[in-house]
Amino acid sequence: MPSGLLLALAVGVGAGVGAQLRFAAERAHALYRERRGLRRPVFPWATLEVNVAGSALIGLVAGLVHSATIDPAWQAVIGAGLAGGLTTFSTFALDVVELARTGHVVRAVLDVLATLVLGLAAAAIAFHLTW
């Protein structure tokens, strides 16, 4: 894969695709809540899902680069681009603050633990499966 401007553009396209996928996940959860008559999410499932999926994706790509299966430039395109656009630390942080602020401290702690444990596990498992 070429470097320079083309690589930067590919990372940008990947980030745009990742952001759209994150938006779709959030929207799917919102539609589910709507159909169930729920006003607020009881737990930030969509954020957890995209963060774990993005962790698995970047672990997978890192493993493929490590095993010399794919060109390292793909780690930038898929890792920084697609996975970076898909995952979201800022929304995760706001979700935790909102859960705690509204009295759902146990859910806030569970969100932090689930995100860390599942995200790290997903990255590690995906990495080890590919090399």
CNS distance restraints for C-alpha pairs under 8 A (distance, minus, plus):
assign (resid   1 and name CA) (resid   7 and name CA) 7.60 0.50 0.50
assign (resid   1 and name CA) (resid  71 and name CA) 6.94 0.50 0.50
assign (resid   1 and name CA) (resid  73 and name CA) 6.28 0.50 0.50
assign (resid   1 and name CA) (resid  74 and name CA) 7.65 0.50 0.50
assign (resid   2 and name CA) (resid   6 and name CA) 6.46 0.50 0.50
assign (resid   2 and name CA) (resid   7 and name CA) 6.26 0.50 0.50
assign (resid   2 and name CA) (resid  73 and name CA) 7.89 0.50 0.50
assign (resid   3 and name CA) (resid   7 and name CA) 4.95 0.50 0.50
assign (resid   3 and name CA) (resid   8 and name CA) 7.75 0.50 0.50
assign (resid   3 and name CA) (resid  73 and name CA) 7.46 0.50 0.50
assign (resid   4 and name CA) (resid   8 and name CA) 6.28 0.50 0.50
assign (resid   5 and name CA) (resid   9 and name CA) 6.14 0.50 0.50
assign (resid   6 and name CA) (resid  10 and name CA) 6.13 0.50 0.50
assign (resid   7 and name CA) (resid  11 and name CA) 6.19 0.50 0.50
assign (resid   7 and name CA) (resid  73 and name CA) 7.43 0.50 0.50
assign (resid   7 and name CA) (resid  77 and name CA) 7.22 0.50 0.50
assign (resid   8 and name CA) (resid  12 and name CA) 6.26 0.50 0.50
assign (resid   9 and name CA) (resid  13 and name CA) 6.19 0.50 0.50
assign (resid  10 and name CA) (resid  14 and name CA) 6.09 0.50 0.50
assign (resid  10 and name CA) (resid  77 and name CA) 5.87 0.50 0.50
assign (resid  10 and name CA) (resid  81 and name CA) 7.65 0.50 0.50
assign (resid  11 and name CA) (resid  15 and name CA) 6.12 0.50 0.50
assign (resid  11 and name CA) (resid  76 and name CA) 6.40 0.50 0.50
assign (resid  11 and name CA) (resid  77 and name CA) 4.33 0.50 0.50
assign (resid  11 and name CA) (resid  78 and name CA) 7.25 0.50 0.50
assign (resid  11 and name CA) (resid  80 and name CA) 6.71 0.50 0.50
assign (resid  11 and name CA) (resid  81 and name CA) 4.38 0.50 0.50
assign (resid  11 and name CA) (resid  82 and name CA) 7.33 0.50 0.50
assign (resid  12 and name CA) (resid  16 and name CA) 6.22 0.50 0.50
assign (resid  12 and name CA) (resid  77 and name CA) 7.92 0.50 0.50
assign (resid  12 and name CA) (resid  81 and name CA) 6.03 0.50 0.50
assign (resid  13 and name CA) (resid  17 and name CA) 6.25 0.50 0.50
assign (resid  13 and name CA) (resid  81 and name CA) 7.12 0.50 0.50
assign (resid  13 and name CA) (resid  82 and name CA) 7.87 0.50 0.50
assign (resid  14 and name CA) (resid  18 and name CA) 6.11 0.50 0.50
assign (resid  14 and name CA) (resid  77 and name CA) 6.03 0.50 0.50
assign (resid  14 and name CA) (resid  78 and name CA) 6.39 0.50 0.50
assign (resid  14 and name CA) (resid  81 and name CA) 4.39 0.50 0.50
assign (resid  14 and name CA) (resid  82 and name CA) 4.17 0.50 0.50
assign (resid  14 and name CA) (resid  83 and name CA) 7.93 0.50 0.50
assign (resid  14 and name CA) (resid  85 and name CA) 7.24 0.50 0.50
assign (resid  15 and name CA) (resid  19 and name CA) 6.08 0.50 0.50
assign (resid  15 and name CA) (resid  80 and name CA) 7.37 0.50 0.50
assign (resid  15 and name CA) (resid  81 and name CA) 4.06 0.50 0.50
assign (resid  15 and name CA) (resid  82 and name CA) 4.62 0.50 0.50
assign (resid  15 and name CA) (resid  83 and name CA) 7.24 0.50 0.50
assign (resid  15 and name CA) (resid  84 and name CA) 6.19 0.50 0.50
assign (resid  15 and name CA) (resid  85 and name CA) 4.19 0.50 0.50
assign (resid  15 and name CA) (resid  86 and name CA) 7.22 0.50 0.50
assign (resid  16 and name CA) (resid  20 and name CA) 6.25 0.50 0.50
assign (resid  16 and name CA) (resid  81 and name CA) 7.71 0.50 0.50
assign (resid  16 and name CA) (resid  82 and name CA) 7.32 0.50 0.50
assign (resid  16 and name CA) (resid  85 and name CA) 6.34 0.50 0.50
assign (resid  17 and name CA) (resid  21 and name CA) 6.25 0.50 0.50
assign (resid  17 and name CA) (resid  82 and name CA) 6.28 0.50 0.50
assign (resid  17 and name CA) (resid  85 and name CA) 7.13 0.50 0.50
assign (resid  17 and name CA) (resid  86 and name CA) 7.77 0.50 0.50
assign (resid  18 and name CA) (resid  22 and name CA) 6.23 0.50 0.50
assign (resid  18 and name CA) (resid  81 and name CA) 7.27 0.50 0.50
assign (resid  18 and name CA) (resid  82 and name CA) 4.55 0.50 0.50
assign (resid  18 and name CA) (resid  83 and name CA) 6.19 0.50 0.50
assign (resid  18 and name CA) (resid  84 and name CA) 7.03 0.50 0.50
assign (resid  18 and name CA) (resid  85 and name CA) 4.25 0.50 0.50
assign (resid  18 and name CA) (resid  86 and name CA) 3.98 0.50 0.50
assign (resid  18 and name CA) (resid  87 and name CA) 7.70 0.50 0.50
assign (resid  19 and name CA) (resid  23 and name CA) 6.15 0.50 0.50
assign (resid  19 and name CA) (resid  82 and name CA) 7.82 0.50 0.50
assign (resid  19 and name CA) (resid  85 and name CA) 4.56 0.50 0.50
assign (resid  19 and name CA) (resid  86 and name CA) 5.05 0.50 0.50
assign (resid  19 and name CA) (resid  87 and name CA) 7.98 0.50 0.50
assign (resid  20 and name CA) (resid  24 and name CA) 6.12 0.50 0.50
assign (resid  20 and name CA) (resid  86 and name CA) 7.64 0.50 0.50
assign (resid  21 and name CA) (resid  25 and name CA) 6.25 0.50 0.50
assign (resid  21 and name CA) (resid  86 and name CA) 6.30 0.50 0.50
assign (resid  22 and name CA) (resid  26 and name CA) 6.27 0.50 0.50
assign (resid  22 and name CA) (resid  46 and name CA) 7.99 0.50 0.50
assign (resid  22 and name CA) (resid  47 and name CA) 7.98 0.50 0.50
assign (resid  22 and name CA) (resid  50 and name CA) 6.34 0.50 0.50
assign (resid  22 and name CA) (resid  85 and name CA) 7.66 0.50 0.50
assign (resid  22 and name CA) (resid  86 and name CA) 5.15 0.50 0.50
assign (resid  22 and name CA) (resid  87 and name CA) 7.21 0.50 0.50
assign (resid  23 and name CA) (resid  27 and name CA) 6.04 0.50 0.50
assign (resid  24 and name CA) (resid  28 and name CA) 6.00 0.50 0.50
assign (resid  25 and name CA) (resid  29 and name CA) 6.34 0.50 0.50
assign (resid  25 and name CA) (resid  46 and name CA) 5.75 0.50 0.50
assign (resid  25 and name CA) (resid  50 and name CA) 7.46 0.50 0.50
assign (resid  26 and name CA) (resid  30 and name CA) 6.19 0.50 0.50
assign (resid  26 and name CA) (resid  46 and name CA) 5.44 0.50 0.50
assign (resid  26 and name CA) (resid  47 and name CA) 7.42 0.50 0.50
assign (resid  27 and name CA) (resid  31 and name CA) 6.11 0.50 0.50
assign (resid  28 and name CA) (resid  32 and name CA) 6.21 0.50 0.50
assign (resid  29 and name CA) (resid  33 and name CA) 6.22 0.50 0.50
assign (resid  29 and name CA) (resid  45 and name CA) 7.78 0.50 0.50
assign (resid  29 and name CA) (resid  46 and name CA) 6.44 0.50 0.50
assign (resid  30 and name CA) (resid  34 and name CA) 6.09 0.50 0.50
assign (resid  31 and name CA) (resid  35 and name CA) 6.17 0.50 0.50
assign (resid  32 and name CA) (resid  36 and name CA) 6.33 0.50 0.50
assign (resid  33 and name CA) (resid  37 and name CA) 6.04 0.50 0.50
assign (resid  33 and name CA) (resid  38 and name CA) 4.91 0.50 0.50
assign (resid  33 and name CA) (resid  39 and name CA) 6.90 0.50 0.50
assign (resid  33 and name CA) (resid  40 and name CA) 7.58 0.50 0.50
assign (resid  33 and name CA) (resid  41 and name CA) 7.11 0.50 0.50
assign (resid  34 and name CA) (resid  38 and name CA) 5.87 0.50 0.50
assign (resid  34 and name CA) (resid  39 and name CA) 7.12 0.50 0.50
assign (resid  43 and name CA) (resid 107 and name CA) 7.01 0.50 0.50
assign (resid  43 and name CA) (resid 111 and name CA) 7.81 0.50 0.50
assign (resid  44 and name CA) (resid  48 and name CA) 6.43 0.50 0.50
assign (resid  44 and name CA) (resid  95 and name CA) 6.53 0.50 0.50
assign (resid  44 and name CA) (resid 111 and name CA) 7.66 0.50 0.50
assign (resid  45 and name CA) (resid  49 and name CA) 6.00 0.50 0.50
assign (resid  46 and name CA) (resid  50 and name CA) 6.22 0.50 0.50
assign (resid  47 and name CA) (resid  51 and name CA) 6.09 0.50 0.50
assign (resid  47 and name CA) (resid  87 and name CA) 7.71 0.50 0.50
assign (resid  47 and name CA) (resid  88 and name CA) 7.22 0.50 0.50
assign (resid  47 and name CA) (resid  91 and name CA) 7.06 0.50 0.50
assign (resid  47 and name CA) (resid  92 and name CA) 6.29 0.50 0.50
assign (resid  48 and name CA) (resid  52 and name CA) 6.11 0.50 0.50
assign (resid  48 and name CA) (resid  92 and name CA) 7.62 0.50 0.50
assign (resid  48 and name CA) (resid 111 and name CA) 7.61 0.50 0.50
assign (resid  48 and name CA) (resid 114 and name CA) 7.68 0.50 0.50
assign (resid  48 and name CA) (resid 115 and name CA) 5.97 0.50 0.50
assign (resid  49 and name CA) (resid  53 and name CA) 5.99 0.50 0.50
assign (resid  50 and name CA) (resid  54 and name CA) 5.87 0.50 0.50
assign (resid  50 and name CA) (resid  86 and name CA) 6.17 0.50 0.50
assign (resid  50 and name CA) (resid  87 and name CA) 5.55 0.50 0.50
assign (resid  50 and name CA) (resid  88 and name CA) 7.81 0.50 0.50
assign (resid  51 and name CA) (resid  55 and name CA) 6.10 0.50 0.50
assign (resid  51 and name CA) (resid  86 and name CA) 7.29 0.50 0.50
assign (resid  51 and name CA) (resid  87 and name CA) 4.68 0.50 0.50
assign (resid  51 and name CA) (resid  88 and name CA) 6.52 0.50 0.50
assign (resid  51 and name CA) (resid 115 and name CA) 7.18 0.50 0.50
assign (resid  51 and name CA) (resid 119 and name CA) 6.59 0.50 0.50
assign (resid  52 and name CA) (resid  56 and name CA) 6.21 0.50 0.50
assign (resid  52 and name CA) (resid 115 and name CA) 6.95 0.50 0.50
assign (resid  52 and name CA) (resid 118 and name CA) 6.15 0.50 0.50
assign (resid  52 and name CA) (resid 119 and name CA) 4.52 0.50 0.50
assign (resid  52 and name CA) (resid 122 and name CA) 6.33 0.50 0.50
assign (resid  53 and name CA) (resid  57 and name CA) 6.13 0.50 0.50
assign (resid  53 and name CA) (resid 119 and name CA) 7.78 0.50 0.50
assign (resid  53 and name CA) (resid 122 and name CA) 7.49 0.50 0.50
assign (resid  54 and name CA) (resid  58 and name CA) 6.15 0.50 0.50
assign (resid  54 and name CA) (resid  83 and name CA) 4.77 0.50 0.50
assign (resid  54 and name CA) (resid  84 and name CA) 7.43 0.50 0.50
assign (resid  54 and name CA) (resid  86 and name CA) 6.20 0.50 0.50
assign (resid  54 and name CA) (resid  87 and name CA) 5.64 0.50 0.50
assign (resid  55 and name CA) (resid  59 and name CA) 6.09 0.50 0.50
assign (resid  55 and name CA) (resid  83 and name CA) 7.39 0.50 0.50
assign (resid  55 and name CA) (resid  87 and name CA) 7.99 0.50 0.50
assign (resid  55 and name CA) (resid 119 and name CA) 5.37 0.50 0.50
assign (resid  55 and name CA) (resid 120 and name CA) 7.00 0.50 0.50
assign (resid  55 and name CA) (resid 122 and name CA) 5.90 0.50 0.50
assign (resid  55 and name CA) (resid 123 and name CA) 4.85 0.50 0.50
assign (resid  56 and name CA) (resid  60 and name CA) 6.04 0.50 0.50
assign (resid  56 and name CA) (resid 119 and name CA) 7.22 0.50 0.50
assign (resid  56 and name CA) (resid 122 and name CA) 4.56 0.50 0.50
assign (resid  56 and name CA) (resid 123 and name CA) 4.39 0.50 0.50
assign (resid  56 and name CA) (resid 124 and name CA) 7.66 0.50 0.50
assign (resid  56 and name CA) (resid 125 and name CA) 7.53 0.50 0.50
assign (resid  56 and name CA) (resid 126 and name CA) 5.48 0.50 0.50
assign (resid  56 and name CA) (resid 127 and name CA) 7.84 0.50 0.50
assign (resid  57 and name CA) (resid  61 and name CA) 6.24 0.50 0.50
assign (resid  57 and name CA) (resid  78 and name CA) 7.86 0.50 0.50
assign (resid  57 and name CA) (resid  79 and name CA) 7.41 0.50 0.50
assign (resid  57 and name CA) (resid  83 and name CA) 6.56 0.50 0.50
assign (resid  57 and name CA) (resid 123 and name CA) 7.20 0.50 0.50
assign (resid  57 and name CA) (resid 126 and name CA) 7.31 0.50 0.50
assign (resid  58 and name CA) (resid  62 and name CA) 5.98 0.50 0.50
assign (resid  58 and name CA) (resid  75 and name CA) 7.57 0.50 0.50
assign (resid  58 and name CA) (resid  78 and name CA) 7.16 0.50 0.50
assign (resid  58 and name CA) (resid  79 and name CA) 5.10 0.50 0.50
assign (resid  58 and name CA) (resid  83 and name CA) 6.38 0.50 0.50
assign (resid  58 and name CA) (resid 123 and name CA) 6.59 0.50 0.50
assign (resid  59 and name CA) (resid  63 and name CA) 6.10 0.50 0.50
assign (resid  59 and name CA) (resid 122 and name CA) 7.32 0.50 0.50
assign (resid  59 and name CA) (resid 123 and name CA) 4.15 0.50 0.50
assign (resid  59 and name CA) (resid 124 and name CA) 6.21 0.50 0.50
assign (resid  59 and name CA) (resid 125 and name CA) 7.51 0.50 0.50
assign (resid  59 and name CA) (resid 126 and name CA) 5.10 0.50 0.50
assign (resid  59 and name CA) (resid 127 and name CA) 4.44 0.50 0.50
assign (resid  60 and name CA) (resid  64 and name CA) 6.26 0.50 0.50
assign (resid  60 and name CA) (resid 123 and name CA) 7.08 0.50 0.50
assign (resid  60 and name CA) (resid 126 and name CA) 4.65 0.50 0.50
assign (resid  60 and name CA) (resid 127 and name CA) 4.84 0.50 0.50
assign (resid  60 and name CA) (resid 129 and name CA) 7.52 0.50 0.50
assign (resid  60 and name CA) (resid 130 and name CA) 6.20 0.50 0.50
assign (resid  61 and name CA) (resid  65 and name CA) 6.14 0.50 0.50
assign (resid  61 and name CA) (resid  74 and name CA) 7.52 0.50 0.50
assign (resid  61 and name CA) (resid  75 and name CA) 5.94 0.50 0.50
assign (resid  61 and name CA) (resid  78 and name CA) 7.23 0.50 0.50
assign (resid  61 and name CA) (resid  79 and name CA) 7.06 0.50 0.50
assign (resid  61 and name CA) (resid 127 and name CA) 7.39 0.50 0.50
assign (resid  62 and name CA) (resid  66 and name CA) 5.95 0.50 0.50
assign (resid  62 and name CA) (resid  75 and name CA) 6.48 0.50 0.50
assign (resid  62 and name CA) (resid 127 and name CA) 6.26 0.50 0.50
assign (resid  63 and name CA) (resid  67 and name CA) 6.09 0.50 0.50
assign (resid  63 and name CA) (resid 126 and name CA) 7.32 0.50 0.50
assign (resid  63 and name CA) (resid 127 and name CA) 4.35 0.50 0.50
assign (resid  63 and name CA) (resid 128 and name CA) 6.59 0.50 0.50
assign (resid  63 and name CA) (resid 129 and name CA) 7.56 0.50 0.50
assign (resid  63 and name CA) (resid 130 and name CA) 5.02 0.50 0.50
assign (resid  63 and name CA) (resid 131 and name CA) 5.34 0.50 0.50
assign (resid  64 and name CA) (resid  68 and name CA) 6.17 0.50 0.50
assign (resid  64 and name CA) (resid  69 and name CA) 5.08 0.50 0.50
assign (resid  64 and name CA) (resid  70 and name CA) 5.79 0.50 0.50
assign (resid  64 and name CA) (resid 127 and name CA) 7.65 0.50 0.50
assign (resid  64 and name CA) (resid 130 and name CA) 5.60 0.50 0.50
assign (resid  64 and name CA) (resid 131 and name CA) 6.33 0.50 0.50
assign (resid  65 and name CA) (resid  69 and name CA) 5.90 0.50 0.50
assign (resid  65 and name CA) (resid  70 and name CA) 5.31 0.50 0.50
assign (resid  65 and name CA) (resid  71 and name CA) 6.30 0.50 0.50
assign (resid  65 and name CA) (resid  72 and name CA) 5.50 0.50 0.50
assign (resid  65 and name CA) (resid  75 and name CA) 7.13 0.50 0.50
assign (resid  66 and name CA) (resid 131 and name CA) 6.83 0.50 0.50
assign (resid  67 and name CA) (resid 130 and name CA) 7.39 0.50 0.50
assign (resid  67 and name CA) (resid 131 and name CA) 5.07 0.50 0.50
assign (resid  70 and name CA) (resid  74 and name CA) 7.02 0.50 0.50
assign (resid  71 and name CA) (resid  75 and name CA) 7.81 0.50 0.50
assign (resid  72 and name CA) (resid  76 and name CA) 7.37 0.50 0.50
assign (resid  73 and name CA) (resid  77 and name CA) 6.56 0.50 0.50
assign (resid  74 and name CA) (resid  78 and name CA) 5.71 0.50 0.50
assign (resid  74 and name CA) (resid  79 and name CA) 7.48 0.50 0.50
assign (resid  75 and name CA) (resid  79 and name CA) 4.91 0.50 0.50
assign (resid  75 and name CA) (resid  80 and name CA) 7.10 0.50 0.50
assign (resid  76 and name CA) (resid  80 and name CA) 4.98 0.50 0.50
assign (resid  76 and name CA) (resid  81 and name CA) 6.37 0.50 0.50
assign (resid  77 and name CA) (resid  81 and name CA) 4.83 0.50 0.50
assign (resid  77 and name CA) (resid  82 and name CA) 6.57 0.50 0.50
assign (resid  78 and name CA) (resid  82 and name CA) 4.70 0.50 0.50
assign (resid  78 and name CA) (resid  83 and name CA) 5.98 0.50 0.50
assign (resid  79 and name CA) (resid  83 and name CA) 5.01 0.50 0.50
assign (resid  79 and name CA) (resid  84 and name CA) 6.24 0.50 0.50
assign (resid  80 and name CA) (resid  84 and name CA) 4.78 0.50 0.50
assign (resid  80 and name CA) (resid  85 and name CA) 7.61 0.50 0.50
assign (resid  81 and name CA) (resid  85 and name CA) 5.93 0.50 0.50
assign (resid  82 and name CA) (resid  86 and name CA) 6.05 0.50 0.50
assign (resid  83 and name CA) (resid  87 and name CA) 5.94 0.50 0.50
assign (resid  84 and name CA) (resid  88 and name CA) 7.53 0.50 0.50
assign (resid  88 and name CA) (resid  92 and name CA) 6.33 0.50 0.50
assign (resid  89 and name CA) (resid  93 and name CA) 6.06 0.50 0.50
assign (resid  90 and name CA) (resid  94 and name CA) 6.22 0.50 0.50
assign (resid  91 and name CA) (resid  95 and name CA) 5.98 0.50 0.50
assign (resid  92 and name CA) (resid  96 and name CA) 6.30 0.50 0.50
assign (resid  93 and name CA) (resid  97 and name CA) 6.28 0.50 0.50
assign (resid  94 and name CA) (resid  98 and name CA) 5.98 0.50 0.50
assign (resid  95 and name CA) (resid  99 and name CA) 6.08 0.50 0.50
assign (resid  95 and name CA) (resid 108 and name CA) 7.71 0.50 0.50
assign (resid  96 and name CA) (resid 100 and name CA) 6.21 0.50 0.50
assign (resid  96 and name CA) (resid 108 and name CA) 4.86 0.50 0.50
assign (resid  96 and name CA) (resid 109 and name CA) 7.65 0.50 0.50
assign (resid  96 and name CA) (resid 111 and name CA) 6.85 0.50 0.50
assign (resid  96 and name CA) (resid 112 and name CA) 7.23 0.50 0.50
assign (resid  97 and name CA) (resid 101 and name CA) 5.90 0.50 0.50
assign (resid  97 and name CA) (resid 108 and name CA) 7.40 0.50 0.50
assign (resid  98 and name CA) (resid 102 and name CA) 6.05 0.50 0.50
assign (resid  99 and name CA) (resid 103 and name CA) 6.47 0.50 0.50
assign (resid  99 and name CA) (resid 104 and name CA) 4.90 0.50 0.50
assign (resid  99 and name CA) (resid 105 and name CA) 6.27 0.50 0.50
assign (resid  99 and name CA) (resid 107 and name CA) 6.62 0.50 0.50
assign (resid  99 and name CA) (resid 108 and name CA) 5.31 0.50 0.50
assign (resid 100 and name CA) (resid 104 and name CA) 5.08 0.50 0.50
assign (resid 100 and name CA) (resid 105 and name CA) 4.49 0.50 0.50
assign (resid 100 and name CA) (resid 106 and name CA) 7.97 0.50 0.50
assign (resid 100 and name CA) (resid 107 and name CA) 7.80 0.50 0.50
assign (resid 100 and name CA) (resid 108 and name CA) 5.73 0.50 0.50
assign (resid 101 and name CA) (resid 105 and name CA) 7.85 0.50 0.50
assign (resid 104 and name CA) (resid 108 and name CA) 6.27 0.50 0.50
assign (resid 105 and name CA) (resid 109 and name CA) 6.22 0.50 0.50
assign (resid 106 and name CA) (resid 110 and name CA) 6.10 0.50 0.50
assign (resid 107 and name CA) (resid 111 and name CA) 5.99 0.50 0.50
assign (resid 108 and name CA) (resid 112 and name CA) 6.37 0.50 0.50
assign (resid 109 and name CA) (resid 113 and name CA) 6.18 0.50 0.50
assign (resid 110 and name CA) (resid 114 and name CA) 5.79 0.50 0.50
assign (resid 111 and name CA) (resid 115 and name CA) 5.94 0.50 0.50
assign (resid 112 and name CA) (resid 116 and name CA) 6.19 0.50 0.50
assign (resid 113 and name CA) (resid 117 and name CA) 5.88 0.50 0.50
assign (resid 114 and name CA) (resid 118 and name CA) 5.55 0.50 0.50
assign (resid 114 and name CA) (resid 119 and name CA) 7.73 0.50 0.50
assign (resid 115 and name CA) (resid 119 and name CA) 5.50 0.50 0.50
assign (resid 116 and name CA) (resid 120 and name CA) 5.92 0.50 0.50
assign (resid 117 and name CA) (resid 121 and name CA) 5.97 0.50 0.50
assign (resid 118 and name CA) (resid 122 and name CA) 5.87 0.50 0.50
assign (resid 119 and name CA) (resid 123 and name CA) 6.22 0.50 0.50
assign (resid 120 and name CA) (resid 124 and name CA) 6.07 0.50 0.50
assign (resid 121 and name CA) (resid 125 and name CA) 5.91 0.50 0.50
assign (resid 122 and name CA) (resid 126 and name CA) 5.98 0.50 0.50
assign (resid 123 and name CA) (resid 127 and name CA) 6.01 0.50 0.50
assign (resid 124 and name CA) (resid 128 and name CA) 6.15 0.50 0.50
assign (resid 125 and name CA) (resid 129 and name CA) 6.08 0.50 0.50
assign (resid 126 and name CA) (resid 130 and name CA) 6.49 0.50 0.50
assign (resid 127 and name CA) (resid 131 and name CA) 6.81 0.50 0.50
